[in-house]
Amino acid sequence: MTVSSPSCSENQSDTKPERDVIGRDEIQHVAGELEVLPTDIERDYLFGWFLSGIFQGPLAKSLVLKGGNALRKGYFPNTRYSSDLDFASQGTLSADSLRTELVRASRLVHEQTSVDFDVDRMKVEPKQRVDKDLQVLEARIYFRDFYGKAGRMVISLRMDITQFERLLFAPVDRPLIHPYSDADRCAGSIRCVRLEEILASKLKCLLQRRHVADLYDYIHWLLFGEERPDVATVLSAFLHKTIYGRDPGAAFELLVGLPFQFLREAWGKYVVAPAKFMVSFEEALAKFVEHLRQLFGAHAQGQSQRRWRPTIFFPSRLRNVILEAGSRQTLLRIRYAGYDRLVEPYSLRYKTLKAGGAYEYFYAYDRTGGRSGDVGIKSLVPERFESAELTETTFEPRYEIEVRKAGDVSQASDFTTRRHVPGFGLTRRTASSGPLYVFRCTVCRRVFGHRTFESSLRAHKNGRGSACYGSFGAYVRTRW
């Protein structure tokens, strides 16, 4: 069923132009002027209206816009176009309640623009994530193309809502950026992640997922952004979100050692931005490295002047290969402690030893064994690596692959002894068992495991032995 407005009657035909979507001519004009596709303009236009609808309702109290569209819709009007809306939520949202609010927002946008939404096709469901510790709801909102062939349902809006995401700073209210002729009607305020925290997250994500969009977002701020955030706060937030608080110089070395050849190839293919605000990759890279030297200051000096030990962390030459193997789910061929090995990559973890000191450990399943010949999960340290190279051989994971979280503060913990190999949250997966969804009672904090993604809790007692009145659980993680 398509959303329609009962108020659009023949008696109100005189007011219709004030309630209509922008015309095809305006979309073509803007697209031609900015040298992007009309479909990019169409989606960006509707993002503006949908954000306006969302932040006029109950979701305004719980959602905070983050990511690429937080920059485009809250800070920088000429930055790249992002294909989805990403939100953080400090509270709990069920799929049903979120869908109800998105239907309400769809009706509101329809009343203002006459865009037709197919609410029957709208989907809101838990998103399958590599990161088991995050609960993410994914929404798909379908609307009829108002630029191309009339009546065709060819475009969807995608939203991701990460629940219980911890923000370092309080969200900020920003005027909604909507650079179109009906901006006076699509006006209002949206809640965004603070700019310093967005930029810090971009640096962290560059070390983890190495997406070219993260690099462009950072470069756009450096070259074109009118906002002047506190760079000291950016660095502080970055170090707070990662394991590099003790050794900022290590983070600097890893950032300047990113696989820039890969990013160079993706720069012109996957970044969609107004032509006037695109620069060559060489110019972007030079500006980025110059900025990093200023940002890290004394920590960016020569290795011989730095107190941190380079063998504590995996250097770029190893780290980039490990992350690529984890992303592609392929085996690594390594030479370690004098032996050639074939390993499955699973995790990079930073461990503090009880006896003092700390190391970043690479957890891998060794298929060939070393001196002992034993196969199995092993912890490997950077100083004993001689080489590492990718293979084309894929493998079926025995455990959750966590390398994309490498460097995250969540990956830091304590060791009792250096030789101990912890489970680090890895549970063997079997086809018969399937996923186990872990929920924590919002009242007594007791933990429950469910075979289905159902947050309702059975009757239970709290830690003091008394009956708990909690009947709802907050999602914690998924175990396999």
C-alpha positions as CSV (number, residue, x, y, z in Angstrom):
1,M,0.0,0.0,0.0
2,T,1.3,3.4,-1.0
3,V,1.2,6.2,1.5
4,S,-1.3,8.9,0.4
5,S,-2.5,12.1,2.0
6,P,-6.2,12.3,2.6
7,S,-5.9,16.1,2.7
8,C,-4.9,16.4,-0.9
9,S,-8.4,17.0,-2.3
10,E,-9.6,19.0,-5.3
11,N,-10.5,21.9,-3.0
12,Q,-6.9,22.3,-2.0
13,S,-5.5,22.2,-5.6
14,D,-4.4,25.9,-5.2
15,T,-2.0,25.0,-2.4
16,K,-0.6,21.9,-4.1
17,P,2.6,23.7,-5.5
18,E,3.5,24.6,-1.9
19,R,3.4,21.0,-1.0
20,D,5.1,19.4,-4.0
21,V,8.5,17.9,-4.6
22,I,11.2,19.8,-6.5
23,G,10.9,19.5,-10.3
24,R,12.9,17.4,-12.7
25,D,14.5,20.7,-14.1
26,E,15.9,21.6,-10.7
27,I,17.4,18.1,-10.2
28,Q,19.0,18.2,-13.6
29,H,20.3,21.7,-13.1
30,V,21.9,21.0,-9.7
31,A,23.3,17.7,-10.9
32,G,24.9,19.4,-14.0
33,E,26.3,22.2,-11.9
34,L,27.9,19.9,-9.4
35,E,28.8,17.2,-12.0
36,V,27.1,14.4,-10.1
37,L,24.3,12.0,-11.1
38,P,20.6,13.2,-10.8
39,T,20.0,10.1,-8.6
40,D,22.5,11.4,-6.1
41,I,20.6,14.7,-6.0
42,E,17.3,12.9,-5.7
43,R,18.4,10.8,-2.7
44,D,20.2,13.7,-1.0
45,Y,17.0,15.8,-1.4
46,L,14.9,13.1,0.2
47,F,17.4,12.5,3.0
48,G,16.9,16.1,4.0
49,W,13.1,15.8,4.1
50,F,13.3,12.5,6.0
51,L,15.7,13.9,8.6
52,S,13.3,16.8,9.0
53,G,10.5,14.3,9.6
54,I,12.5,12.1,12.0
55,F,13.6,15.0,14.2
56,Q,10.0,16.4,14.4
57,G,8.9,13.2,16.3
58,P,9.7,11.1,19.3
59,L,12.9,9.7,17.6
60,A,14.4,13.1,18.0
61,K,15.0,12.3,21.7
62,S,16.9,9.1,21.1
63,L,18.7,9.3,17.8
64,V,21.9,11.0,17.0
65,L,23.1,11.4,13.3
66,K,26.6,10.2,12.7
67,G,28.9,9.3,9.7
68,G,29.0,10.8,6.2
69,N,25.5,12.3,6.3
70,A,26.1,14.0,9.7
71,L,28.9,15.9,7.9
72,R,26.8,16.6,4.8
73,K,23.5,17.5,6.5
74,G,24.9,19.1,9.7
75,Y,28.3,20.6,9.0
76,F,29.6,20.8,5.4
77,P,27.1,21.4,2.5
78,N,29.5,20.6,-0.3
79,T,31.1,17.3,1.0
80,R,30.5,13.9,-0.6
81,Y,27.2,12.2,-1.0
82,S,26.6,9.3,1.3
83,S,24.2,6.4,0.4
84,D,22.7,5.9,3.8
85,L,21.8,7.5,7.1
86,D,23.7,6.3,10.2
87,F,22.5,6.9,13.7
88,A,23.6,6.2,17.2
89,S,21.1,5.5,20.0
90,Q,21.8,5.4,23.7
91,G,18.5,3.7,24.4
92,T,16.7,0.6,23.2
93,L,14.5,0.6,20.1
94,S,12.6,-2.4,19.0
95,A,12.1,-3.1,15.4
96,D,8.4,-2.6,15.7
97,S,8.6,0.8,17.4
98,L,11.2,2.0,15.0
99,R,9.0,0.9,12.0
100,T,6.0,2.7,13.5
101,E,8.0,6.0,13.7
102,L,9.4,5.6,10.2
103,V,5.9,5.2,8.8
104,R,4.9,8.3,10.7
105,A,7.9,10.2,9.2
106,S,7.0,8.9,5.7
107,R,3.5,10.2,6.0
108,L,4.8,13.6,7.2
109,V,7.2,13.8,4.3
110,H,4.5,12.8,1.9
111,E,2.2,15.5,3.2
112,Q,4.9,18.1,2.6
113,T,6.3,16.9,-0.8
114,S,3.8,14.4,-2.3
115,V,6.5,11.8,-2.6
116,D,4.9,8.3,-2.5
117,F,6.3,5.8,0.0
118,D,5.5,2.1,-0.1
119,V,5.1,1.4,3.6
120,D,4.1,-2.2,3.0
121,R,7.6,-2.9,1.6
122,M,9.4,-1.0,4.5
123,K,11.7,-3.3,6.4
124,V,13.2,-2.9,9.8
125,E,15.2,-5.8,11.2
126,P,18.4,-6.7,13.1
127,K,21.4,-6.3,10.9
128,Q,23.9,-9.2,10.5
129,R,27.2,-7.7,11.7
130,V,30.8,-8.8,11.9
131,D,30.9,-7.1,15.3
132,K,28.9,-9.4,17.7
133,D,29.0,-6.8,20.5
134,L,26.8,-4.2,18.6
135,Q,23.1,-4.3,18.1
136,V,22.2,-2.6,14.8
137,L,18.8,-2.2,13.3
138,E,18.7,-1.8,9.6
139,A,15.7,-0.1,7.9
140,R,14.8,0.0,4.2
141,I,12.4,2.7,3.1
142,Y,11.0,2.5,-0.5
143,F,9.7,5.5,-2.5
144,R,8.6,6.1,-6.0
145,D,11.2,7.7,-8.3
146,F,10.1,11.3,-8.8
147,Y,12.9,12.1,-11.3
148,G,13.1,9.1,-13.7
149,K,10.2,7.2,-15.2
150,A,7.0,8.0,-13.3
151,G,5.5,5.3,-11.1
152,R,8.6,3.0,-10.9
153,M,9.6,2.0,-7.4
154,V,13.4,1.9,-8.0
155,I,14.9,3.8,-5.1
156,S,15.3,3.0,-1.4
157,L,16.6,4.8,1.6
158,R,18.8,2.8,4.0
159,M,19.2,3.6,7.7
160,D,21.4,1.9,10.3
161,I,20.8,2.5,14.0
162,T,23.5,1.3,16.4
163,Q,22.0,0.9,19.8
164,F,23.9,1.6,23.1
165,E,26.7,3.3,21.2
166,R,28.8,5.2,23.7
167,L,29.6,8.8,22.6
168,L,32.5,10.7,24.2
169,F,30.8,14.1,23.9
170,A,27.2,15.3,24.2
171,P,25.4,15.5,20.8
172,V,25.0,18.9,19.3
173,D,22.0,20.5,17.6
174,R,22.8,21.7,14.1
175,P,20.6,23.5,11.5
176,L,19.6,21.0,8.8
177,I,21.4,21.6,5.5
178,H,19.0,21.4,2.6
179,P,20.4,23.3,-0.4
180,Y,17.2,23.1,-2.6
181,S,14.5,25.6,-3.6
182,D,12.1,24.4,-0.8
183,A,14.6,24.9,2.0
184,D,12.3,27.3,3.7
185,R,9.8,24.4,4.2
186,C,12.4,21.7,5.0
187,A,14.0,23.5,7.9
188,G,14.7,22.6,11.4
189,S,17.4,21.3,13.7
190,I,19.0,17.8,13.8
191,R,21.0,16.2,16.5
192,C,24.5,15.2,15.4
193,V,27.6,13.7,16.8
194,R,30.1,16.5,17.8
195,L,32.5,17.3,14.9
196,E,35.6,16.5,16.9
197,E,34.3,13.0,17.6
198,I,33.3,12.4,14.0
199,L,36.8,13.3,12.9
200,A,38.4,11.1,15.6
201,S,36.2,8.2,14.4
202,K,37.3,8.8,10.8
203,L,40.9,8.4,11.9
204,K,40.1,5.2,13.9
205,C,38.1,3.7,11.0
206,L,41.0,4.4,8.6
207,L,43.1,2.1,10.7
208,Q,40.5,-0.6,10.8
209,R,38.4,-0.7,7.6
210,R,40.6,1.5,5.4
211,H,37.7,2.9,3.4
212,V,38.4,5.8,1.0
213,A,35.2,7.6,2.1
214,D,36.7,8.1,5.6
215,L,39.9,9.6,4.0
216,Y,37.8,12.0,1.9
217,D,35.7,13.1,4.8
218,Y,38.8,14.0,6.7
219,I,40.4,15.7,3.7
220,H,37.3,17.7,2.9
221,W,37.4,19.2,6.4
222,L,41.1,20.1,6.1
223,L,40.7,21.7,2.6
224,F,37.2,23.2,2.5
225,G,35.6,23.0,6.0
226,E,34.5,26.3,7.5
227,E,34.1,24.7,10.9
228,R,37.2,25.0,13.0
229,P,37.1,22.2,15.6
230,D,39.7,21.9,18.3
231,V,42.4,19.7,16.9
232,A,43.7,18.9,20.4
233,T,40.3,17.5,21.2
234,V,40.3,15.5,17.9
235,L,43.6,13.8,18.9
236,S,42.4,13.2,22.5
237,A,39.2,11.6,21.3
238,F,41.1,9.4,18.8
239,L,43.5,8.2,21.5
240,H,40.6,7.6,23.9
241,K,38.8,5.4,21.3
242,T,41.9,3.4,20.5
243,I,44.7,1.5,22.2
244,Y,47.3,4.1,21.4
245,G,46.9,6.3,24.4
246,R,50.3,5.3,25.8
247,D,52.1,5.4,22.4
248,P,50.6,8.0,20.1
249,G,53.7,7.7,17.9
250,A,52.6,4.1,17.0
251,A,49.3,5.4,15.7
252,F,51.1,8.1,13.7
253,E,53.3,5.4,12.1
254,L,50.3,3.3,11.2
255,L,48.3,6.2,9.7
256,V,51.2,7.3,7.5
257,G,51.7,3.6,6.6
258,L,48.2,3.0,5.3
259,P,47.8,1.1,2.0
260,F,47.6,4.4,0.0
261,Q,48.0,2.6,-3.4
262,F,44.7,0.9,-2.7
263,L,43.1,4.1,-1.6
264,R,44.5,5.9,-4.6
265,E,42.7,3.5,-6.9
266,A,39.4,3.9,-5.1
267,W,39.6,7.7,-4.9
268,G,38.1,8.4,-8.3
269,K,35.8,5.4,-8.3
270,Y,33.9,5.5,-5.1
271,V,33.9,9.0,-3.8
272,V,30.9,11.0,-5.1
273,A,31.3,14.7,-4.4
274,P,30.7,18.0,-6.2
275,A,33.5,18.4,-8.8
276,K,34.6,21.7,-7.3
277,F,35.4,19.9,-4.1
278,M,37.4,17.0,-5.5
279,V,41.2,17.3,-5.5
280,S,43.8,14.9,-6.8
281,F,44.7,12.0,-4.6
282,E,48.3,13.3,-4.5
283,E,47.2,16.6,-3.2
284,A,44.9,15.0,-0.6
285,L,47.7,12.6,0.6
286,A,50.2,15.4,1.0
287,K,47.7,17.5,3.0
288,F,46.8,14.5,5.1
289,V,50.4,13.6,6.0
290,E,51.3,17.2,6.7
291,H,48.2,17.5,9.0
292,L,49.1,14.2,10.8
293,R,52.6,15.6,11.6
294,Q,51.0,18.7,13.1
295,L,48.3,16.8,14.9
296,F,50.7,14.3,16.6
297,G,53.4,16.9,17.2
298,A,56.4,15.5,19.1
299,H,55.0,12.0,18.8
300,A,55.6,12.2,15.0
301,Q,59.4,12.6,15.4
302,G,61.9,10.0,14.3
303,Q,61.7,6.5,15.7
304,S,65.0,6.9,17.6
305,Q,63.6,9.8,19.5
306,R,60.4,8.0,20.6
307,R,60.0,6.1,23.8
308,W,57.5,3.5,22.5
309,R,58.9,0.2,21.4
310,P,58.1,-0.5,17.7
311,T,57.7,-4.2,18.4
312,I,54.8,-3.6,20.8
313,F,52.4,-3.0,17.9
314,F,52.2,-4.7,14.5
315,P,53.8,-2.4,11.9
316,S,52.0,-1.4,8.8
317,R,53.8,-3.9,6.6
318,L,52.2,-6.8,8.7
319,R,49.1,-5.1,9.8
320,N,47.8,-4.2,6.4
321,V,48.2,-7.8,5.2
322,I,46.5,-9.2,8.3
323,L,43.5,-6.9,7.9
324,E,43.2,-7.6,4.2
325,A,43.3,-11.4,4.8
326,G,40.6,-11.0,7.5
327,S,38.5,-8.9,5.2
328,R,38.8,-11.3,2.3
329,Q,38.6,-14.4,4.5
330,T,41.7,-15.9,3.0
331,L,44.7,-17.7,4.5
332,L,48.0,-16.0,5.3
333,R,51.3,-17.5,4.5
334,I,53.8,-16.4,7.2
335,R,57.3,-17.0,8.3
336,Y,57.4,-16.9,12.0
337,A,60.2,-17.8,14.4
338,G,62.1,-19.5,11.6
339,Y,59.2,-21.6,10.4
340,D,56.8,-21.3,7.4
341,R,53.2,-21.5,8.5
342,L,49.7,-21.3,6.9
343,V,47.3,-19.5,9.3
344,E,43.7,-18.3,9.5
345,P,43.5,-14.7,10.8
346,Y,41.1,-14.0,13.6
347,S,42.1,-11.1,15.9
348,L,44.6,-8.4,16.8
349,R,44.4,-7.8,20.6
350,Y,46.4,-5.5,22.9
351,K,47.2,-7.2,26.2
352,T,48.7,-5.8,29.4
353,L,50.9,-8.3,31.2
354,K,50.4,-8.8,35.0
355,A,54.2,-8.7,35.3
356,G,54.4,-5.4,33.5
357,G,54.6,-4.3,29.9
358,A,52.1,-4.8,27.0
359,Y,52.0,-6.4,23.6
360,E,49.7,-6.5,20.6
361,Y,49.0,-10.1,19.8
362,F,47.8,-11.7,16.6
363,Y,45.5,-14.6,17.2
364,A,45.5,-17.1,14.3
365,Y,44.7,-20.7,13.7
366,D,48.0,-22.3,12.7
367,R,47.3,-25.1,10.2
368,T,50.8,-26.3,9.9
369,G,52.4,-25.8,13.3
370,G,55.9,-24.4,14.1
371,R,58.7,-26.1,16.0
372,S,56.2,-28.3,17.9
373,G,54.1,-29.1,14.9
374,D,51.0,-28.5,16.9
375,V,48.0,-27.0,15.0
376,G,45.5,-24.8,16.7
377,I,44.8,-21.2,17.8
378,K,48.0,-19.4,18.7
379,S,49.1,-15.9,19.9
380,L,51.8,-14.4,17.7
381,V,53.9,-11.3,18.5
382,P,55.2,-8.8,15.9
383,E,58.9,-9.1,16.8
384,R,59.1,-12.8,15.7
385,F,57.5,-12.2,12.2
386,E,59.9,-12.4,9.3
387,S,57.2,-12.1,6.5
388,A,53.5,-12.3,5.8
389,E,51.7,-12.6,2.4
390,L,48.2,-13.1,1.2
391,T,47.1,-16.3,-0.5
392,E,44.0,-16.8,-2.7
393,T,42.8,-19.7,-0.5
394,T,39.6,-19.0,1.3
395,F,38.6,-20.7,4.6
396,E,35.4,-21.3,6.6
397,P,35.9,-19.5,10.0
398,R,36.1,-21.6,13.1
399,Y,35.7,-18.4,15.2
400,E,34.4,-14.9,14.7
401,I,36.9,-12.9,12.6
402,E,37.7,-9.7,14.7
403,V,40.6,-8.1,12.8
404,R,38.5,-5.2,11.7
405,K,38.3,-4.1,15.3
406,A,42.1,-4.0,15.6
407,G,43.3,-0.9,17.5
408,D,39.9,-0.3,19.1
409,V,39.9,0.3,22.8
410,S,37.5,-2.6,23.2
411,Q,40.4,-4.9,22.1
412,A,42.5,-4.0,25.1
413,S,42.6,-6.2,28.2
414,D,44.9,-7.8,30.8
415,F,46.9,-11.0,30.7
416,T,47.8,-13.1,33.8
417,T,50.8,-14.6,32.0
418,R,52.4,-13.9,28.7
419,R,51.9,-17.5,27.5
420,H,48.2,-17.7,28.2
421,V,46.0,-17.8,25.1
422,P,42.6,-16.5,26.1
423,G,39.3,-17.2,24.3
424,F,38.9,-13.5,23.7
425,G,35.2,-14.0,23.0
426,L,35.7,-16.6,20.4
427,T,33.4,-19.5,20.6
428,R,33.5,-22.5,18.3
429,R,30.7,-22.4,15.7
430,T,28.7,-25.5,14.9
431,A,26.0,-25.8,12.3
432,S,23.7,-27.4,14.8
433,S,23.9,-24.8,17.6
434,G,23.4,-21.6,15.7
435,P,23.6,-18.1,17.2
436,L,22.9,-17.4,20.9
437,Y,21.6,-13.8,21.5
438,V,22.6,-12.5,24.9
439,F,20.3,-10.0,26.7
440,R,20.8,-8.3,30.1
441,C,17.8,-7.5,32.3
442,T,17.4,-3.7,32.4
443,V,16.4,-3.9,36.1
444,C,18.6,-6.5,37.9
445,R,21.3,-6.8,35.2
446,R,21.0,-10.6,35.0
447,V,22.1,-12.1,31.7
448,F,20.0,-14.4,29.5
449,G,20.7,-16.3,26.3
450,H,18.0,-16.7,23.7
451,R,18.1,-18.8,20.5
452,T,15.9,-16.2,18.8
453,F,16.3,-12.4,18.7
454,E,13.6,-11.9,21.3
455,S,14.2,-9.4,24.2
456,S,11.2,-10.4,26.4
457,L,12.4,-12.2,29.6
458,R,10.9,-15.0,31.5
459,A,10.0,-14.5,35.2
460,H,13.3,-14.5,37.2
461,K,14.9,-13.5,40.5
462,N,17.6,-10.8,41.1
463,G,20.9,-11.3,42.7
464,R,19.4,-11.0,46.2
465,G,16.9,-13.9,45.5
466,S,13.9,-11.6,45.2
467,A,11.5,-11.7,42.3
468,C,12.6,-9.1,39.7
469,Y,9.9,-7.1,37.9
470,G,12.1,-6.7,34.8
471,S,10.5,-8.2,31.7
472,F,12.7,-6.7,29.0
473,G,16.3,-7.3,28.2
474,A,18.9,-5.0,26.5
475,Y,20.8,-6.7,23.8
476,V,24.5,-7.4,24.7
477,R,26.1,-9.6,22.1
478,T,25.7,-12.6,19.8
479,R,27.6,-15.8,20.6
480,W,28.1,-18.5,18.0
